[in-house]
Amino acid sequence: MQTERQKEIIEVAQELISEKGIQGLTIKNLSQKIGITEPAIYRHYNSKTDILIAILDLFNNNTEQIFKKEMQNVANSVDKIEHLFTKHFAAFSAKPSLVAVIFSEEIFRNDTLLIKKISMVIERNHRILAEIVTVGQKNGEIRSDIEADHLSTIVIGTLRLFVKKWQFANYSYSLPAEGEKLIKSIKLMIQK
């Protein structure tokens, strides 16, 4: 369980990432923005990596809840996928800084802890989506001429590229509104 100060550090870290990008997240910038000393930050987190891991854990916990809820939903598989996309678009829209952290694999590639954490999130999400697709294929809702694993990769890859394009456009349009159009296209692509 995080302390109030740890929660504040995570919140401010996300603000810094939103304002200055992932490279702008330094202990110095963080301490200045919060109004405490750098050693005070180190009393709560040992390093910038620990702060980024805490942000990834927060995202992971939130997405895990979204996926669990959808797995229990009685809706058909195509609707479950639509709900997953809609909820992720809303989450990213509410906290654009998450995009900079979640989709920073290239920056983190030399940090084994961060890569491992991101890989765990990606693998779990892919596995759950593949389960949803497999059920949809068995129920005749989703096309079965493409392997569930491949179809899941296509769907997740589409989501990732779409969100990255929004980030590159400096979050200048409504991700949920544009995402709704994308969801319609994905549904046409995957439905039987």
FENJO-V21098 format. One record per pair of residues at least 12 apart in sequence whose C-alpha atoms are under 10 Angstrom apart, sorted by the first residue. I is the first residue (numbers start at 1). J is the second residue. D is the distance in whole Angstrom. If there is no record, write none. Layout:
# FENJO-V21098
i->I j->J d->D
i->I j->J d->D
This chain:
# FENJO-V21098
i->2 j->44 d->9
i->2 j->54 d->9
i->3 j->44 d->9
i->5 j->34 d->10
i->5 j->40 d->10
i->5 j->41 d->9
i->5 j->44 d->8
i->6 j->41 d->9
i->6 j->43 d->10
i->6 j->44 d->6
i->6 j->45 d->8
i->6 j->51 d->9
i->6 j->54 d->9
i->7 j->44 d->10
i->7 j->54 d->9
i->7 j->55 d->10
i->8 j->34 d->8
i->9 j->30 d->8
i->9 j->31 d->9
i->9 j->33 d->10
i->9 j->34 d->8
i->9 j->41 d->8
i->9 j->44 d->9
i->9 j->45 d->9
i->9 j->51 d->8
i->9 j->54 d->10
i->9 j->55 d->10
i->10 j->30 d->10
i->10 j->51 d->7
i->10 j->52 d->8
i->10 j->53 d->10
i->10 j->54 d->7
i->10 j->55 d->6
i->10 j->58 d->9
i->11 j->55 d->9
i->11 j->95 d->10
i->11 j->97 d->10
i->12 j->25 d->10
i->12 j->29 d->10
i->12 j->30 d->7
i->12 j->31 d->9
i->12 j->33 d->7
i->12 j->34 d->7
i->13 j->25 d->6
i->13 j->26 d->9
i->13 j->27 d->9
i->13 j->29 d->9
i->13 j->30 d->6
i->13 j->31 d->10
i->13 j->33 d->9
i->13 j->34 d->9
i->13 j->48 d->9
i->13 j->51 d->8
i->13 j->52 d->8
i->13 j->55 d->9
i->13 j->97 d->9
i->14 j->30 d->10
i->14 j->51 d->10
i->14 j->52 d->9
i->14 j->55 d->8
i->14 j->95 d->8
i->14 j->96 d->9
i->14 j->97 d->5
i->14 j->98 d->7
i->14 j->100 d->9
i->14 j->101 d->9
i->15 j->30 d->10
i->15 j->33 d->10
i->15 j->95 d->9
i->15 j->96 d->9
i->15 j->97 d->7
i->15 j->98 d->10
i->16 j->29 d->8
i->16 j->30 d->7
i->16 j->33 d->8
i->16 j->97 d->8
i->17 j->96 d->9
i->17 j->97 d->6
i->17 j->98 d->8
i->17 j->99 d->10
i->17 j->100 d->7
i->17 j->101 d->8
i->18 j->95 d->8
i->18 j->96 d->7
i->18 j->97 d->5
i->18 j->98 d->8
i->18 j->99 d->9
i->18 j->100 d->8
i->18 j->101 d->10
i->18 j->170 d->10
i->19 j->97 d->8
i->20 j->97 d->10
i->21 j->97 d->8
i->21 j->100 d->7
i->21 j->101 d->9
i->22 j->52 d->10
i->22 j->97 d->9
i->22 j->100 d->6
i->22 j->101 d->7
i->22 j->104 d->8
i->22 j->107 d->9
i->23 j->100 d->10
i->23 j->107 d->9
i->25 j->48 d->8
i->25 j->51 d->10
i->25 j->52 d->9
i->26 j->38 d->10
i->26 j->47 d->9
i->26 j->48 d->7
i->27 j->39 d->9
i->27 j->40 d->10
i->27 j->41 d->7
i->27 j->42 d->8
i->27 j->45 d->10
i->27 j->47 d->8
i->27 j->48 d->7
i->27 j->51 d->10
i->28 j->41 d->9
i->30 j->48 d->10
i->49 j->108 d->10
i->49 j->111 d->8
i->49 j->113 d->8
i->49 j->114 d->7
i->50 j->113 d->9
i->50 j->114 d->9
i->52 j->101 d->7
i->52 j->102 d->10
i->52 j->113 d->10
i->52 j->114 d->8
i->52 j->117 d->10
i->53 j->101 d->10
i->53 j->113 d->8
i->53 j->114 d->6
i->53 j->115 d->10
i->53 j->117 d->7
i->53 j->118 d->9
i->55 j->97 d->10
i->55 j->98 d->8
i->55 j->101 d->8
i->55 j->102 d->9
i->56 j->98 d->8
i->56 j->101 d->7
i->56 j->102 d->7
i->56 j->114 d->9
i->56 j->117 d->7
i->56 j->118 d->7
i->56 j->121 d->8
i->57 j->117 d->8
i->57 j->118 d->9
i->57 j->121 d->9
i->58 j->98 d->10
i->59 j->91 d->9
i->59 j->98 d->8
i->59 j->101 d->10
i->59 j->102 d->8
i->59 j->121 d->9
i->60 j->102 d->10
i->60 j->117 d->9
i->60 j->118 d->9
i->60 j->120 d->9
i->60 j->121 d->6
i->60 j->122 d->9
i->60 j->124 d->10
i->60 j->125 d->9
i->61 j->121 d->10
i->62 j->88 d->10
i->62 j->91 d->9
i->63 j->84 d->9
i->63 j->87 d->9
i->63 j->88 d->8
i->63 j->91 d->9
i->63 j->121 d->9
i->63 j->124 d->10
i->63 j->125 d->8
i->64 j->121 d->9
i->64 j->124 d->9
i->64 j->125 d->8
i->64 j->128 d->10
i->66 j->83 d->9
i->66 j->84 d->7
i->66 j->87 d->7
i->66 j->88 d->9
i->67 j->80 d->9
i->67 j->81 d->10
i->67 j->83 d->10
i->67 j->84 d->7
i->67 j->87 d->10
i->67 j->124 d->10
i->67 j->125 d->8
i->67 j->128 d->7
i->67 j->129 d->8
i->68 j->128 d->9
i->69 j->84 d->10
i->70 j->83 d->8
i->70 j->84 d->7
i->70 j->128 d->10
i->70 j->132 d->9
i->71 j->128 d->8
i->71 j->129 d->9
i->71 j->131 d->9
i->71 j->132 d->8
i->76 j->132 d->9
i->76 j->135 d->9
i->76 j->136 d->7
i->76 j->139 d->9
i->76 j->141 d->8
i->76 j->142 d->10
i->77 j->129 d->9
i->77 j->131 d->9
i->77 j->132 d->6
i->77 j->133 d->7
i->77 j->134 d->9
i->77 j->135 d->7
i->77 j->136 d->5
i->77 j->137 d->9
i->77 j->139 d->9
i->77 j->140 d->10
i->77 j->141 d->7
i->77 j->142 d->8
i->77 j->191 d->10
i->78 j->132 d->8
i->78 j->133 d->8
i->78 j->136 d->7
i->78 j->141 d->7
i->78 j->142 d->7
i->78 j->183 d->10
i->78 j->186 d->9
i->78 j->187 d->7
i->78 j->188 d->10
i->78 j->190 d->8
i->78 j->191 d->7
i->79 j->141 d->10
i->79 j->187 d->9
i->80 j->129 d->9
i->80 j->132 d->8
i->80 j->133 d->9
i->80 j->136 d->10
i->81 j->129 d->8
i->81 j->132 d->8
i->81 j->133 d->8
i->81 j->152 d->10
i->81 j->155 d->9
i->81 j->183 d->9
i->81 j->186 d->9
i->81 j->187 d->9
i->82 j->179 d->10
i->82 j->180 d->9
i->82 j->182 d->10
i->82 j->183 d->6
i->82 j->184 d->9
i->82 j->186 d->9
i->82 j->187 d->8
i->83 j->183 d->9
i->84 j->129 d->9
i->85 j->155 d->10
i->85 j->156 d->9
i->85 j->159 d->7
i->85 j->176 d->9
i->85 j->179 d->8
i->85 j->180 d->9
i->85 j->182 d->9
i->85 j->183 d->7
i->86 j->175 d->9
i->86 j->176 d->7
i->86 j->177 d->9
i->86 j->179 d->7
i->86 j->180 d->7
i->86 j->183 d->8
i->87 j->176 d->9
i->88 j->159 d->9
i->88 j->163 d->10
i->88 j->175 d->10
i->88 j->176 d->9
i->88 j->179 d->10
i->89 j->159 d->9
i->89 j->162 d->10
i->89 j->163 d->8
i->89 j->174 d->9
i->89 j->175 d->6
i->89 j->176 d->5
i->89 j->177 d->9
i->89 j->178 d->9
i->89 j->179 d->7
i->89 j->180 d->9
i->90 j->174 d->10
i->90 j->175 d->8
i->90 j->176 d->6
i->90 j->177 d->10
i->90 j->179 d->9
i->91 j->175 d->10
i->91 j->176 d->9
i->92 j->163 d->8
i->92 j->167 d->10
i->92 j->171 d->10
i->92 j->175 d->8
i->92 j->176 d->9
i->93 j->163 d->10
i->93 j->166 d->10
i->93 j->171 d->8
i->93 j->173 d->10
i->93 j->174 d->8
i->93 j->175 d->6
i->93 j->176 d->7
i->94 j->175 d->10
i->96 j->163 d->10
i->96 j->166 d->10
i->96 j->167 d->8
i->96 j->170 d->10
i->96 j->171 d->8
i->97 j->167 d->9
i->99 j->160 d->9
i->99 j->163 d->7
i->99 j->164 d->7
i->99 j->166 d->9
i->99 j->167 d->7
i->100 j->164 d->9
i->100 j->167 d->8
i->101 j->114 d->10
i->101 j->118 d->9
i->102 j->117 d->10
i->102 j->118 d->7
i->102 j->121 d->9
i->102 j->122 d->9
i->102 j->160 d->10
i->103 j->118 d->9
i->103 j->160 d->8
i->103 j->161 d->10
i->103 j->163 d->9
i->103 j->164 d->8
i->104 j->118 d->9
i->105 j->118 d->7
i->105 j->119 d->9
i->122 j->156 d->9
i->125 j->152 d->9
i->125 j->156 d->9
i->126 j->149 d->8
i->126 j->150 d->10
i->126 j->152 d->6
i->126 j->153 d->7
i->126 j->155 d->9
i->126 j->156 d->7
i->127 j->148 d->10
i->127 j->149 d->8
i->127 j->152 d->8
i->127 j->153 d->10
i->128 j->152 d->9
i->129 j->148 d->9
i->129 j->149 d->9
i->129 j->151 d->9
i->129 j->152 d->6
i->129 j->153 d->9
i->129 j->155 d->9
i->129 j->156 d->8
i->130 j->147 d->9
i->130 j->148 d->6
i->130 j->149 d->5
i->130 j->150 d->8
i->130 j->151 d->8
i->130 j->152 d->5
i->130 j->153 d->8
i->130 j->155 d->10
i->131 j->148 d->8
i->131 j->149 d->9
i->131 j->152 d->9
i->132 j->148 d->9
i->132 j->152 d->9
i->133 j->147 d->9
i->133 j->148 d->6
i->133 j->149 d->8
i->133 j->150 d->10
i->133 j->151 d->8
i->133 j->152 d->7
i->133 j->190 d->9
i->134 j->147 d->9
i->134 j->148 d->6
i->134 j->149 d->8
i->134 j->151 d->10
i->134 j->152 d->9
i->135 j->148 d->9
i->136 j->148 d->9
i->136 j->190 d->10
i->136 j->191 d->9
i->136 j->192 d->9
i->137 j->190 d->10
i->137 j->191 d->9
i->137 j->192 d->8
i->140 j->191 d->9
i->140 j->192 d->7
i->141 j->190 d->9
i->141 j->191 d->6
i->141 j->192 d->6
i->142 j->187 d->9
i->142 j->188 d->10
i->142 j->189 d->9
i->142 j->190 d->6
i->142 j->191 d->4
i->142 j->192 d->5
i->143 j->189 d->9
i->143 j->190 d->6
i->143 j->191 d->6
i->143 j->192 d->4
i->144 j->190 d->9
i->144 j->191 d->9
i->144 j->192 d->8
i->145 j->192 d->9
i->146 j->190 d->9
i->151 j->189 d->10
i->151 j->190 d->8
i->152 j->190 d->10
i->154 j->186 d->10
i->154 j->190 d->10
i->155 j->183 d->10
i->155 j->186 d->7
i->155 j->187 d->10
i->155 j->189 d->10
i->155 j->190 d->9
i->158 j->182 d->9
i->158 j->186 d->9
i->159 j->179 d->9
i->159 j->182 d->9
i->159 j->183 d->9
i->159 j->186 d->10
i->162 j->175 d->9
i->162 j->178 d->9
i->162 j->179 d->8
i->162 j->182 d->8
i->163 j->175 d->8
i->163 j->179 d->9
i->166 j->178 d->10
